[in-house]
Amino acid sequence: MMPTLPTLSTPRLTLRPLQLEDAPAIQALFPQWEIVRHLASRVPWPYPADGALLYLRDIALPAMQRGREWHWTLRLQQHPRQLIGQISLYDSPNDNRGLWLAPEWQGQGLMQEALMVVMAYWFEVLDRPSLRATKACANQGSRRLSERCGMRLIATAESDYVAGRLASEVWEITREHWLQQRHTTDALP
């Protein structure tokens, strides 16, 4: 039996736990170069016609059942049936977060909203000591997102992405910093 993963919400988004029924919507939206180019090379490209189904059935949902990964779909509060992206947490040493958002919804602060509630889940429910995110240096949108969420750059390297071998960064925020930042933000008028 899969552990119960809560539905989360922000002022503009509903974050619904990933389900097998999401495969057709993900398959229709995900295989775009702008979405996948800076994702880890384990994402197949060109994306196969059954890629979303295989990913959900064979990778994401079993990892959720084992309590090793937590995945949510992103949906607008105004249009709860419309999937616009995904955000995930992983129990792995240097990469605890993954996310993607359809290009037409980028640049509106939606992913920052989603990330803040997911980080709260990571630190306040799962009680983790730190959250790390590895990203391609060329992914400036992801870099700005990490900065806005209080993360700091802790390492650089090279990693394999769908677009090839690229310079890479590891960003981190500790639970202590998260709670301090959260307390400061909550105290503002």
JOGI-V213946 format. One record per run of one state. SS is the DSSP state (h for helix, s for strand, l for the rest). FROM is the first residue (numbers start at 1). TO is the last residue. If there is no record, write none. Layout:
# JOGI-V213946
[[SS	FROM	TO] [SS	FROM	TO]]
This chain:
# JOGI-V213946
[[l	1	7] [s	8	9] [l	10	12] [s	13	17] [l	18	19] [h	20	30] [l	31	32] [h	33	36] [l	37	39] [s	40	40] [l	41	50] [h	51	65] [l	66	68] [s	69	76] [l	77	78] [s	79	90] [l	91	96] [s	97	101] [l	102	102] [h	103	105] [l	106	109] [h	110	125] [l	126	129] [s	130	136] [l	137	139] [h	140	148] [l	149	151] [s	152	161] [l	162	163] [s	164	174] [h	175	187] [l	188	189]]
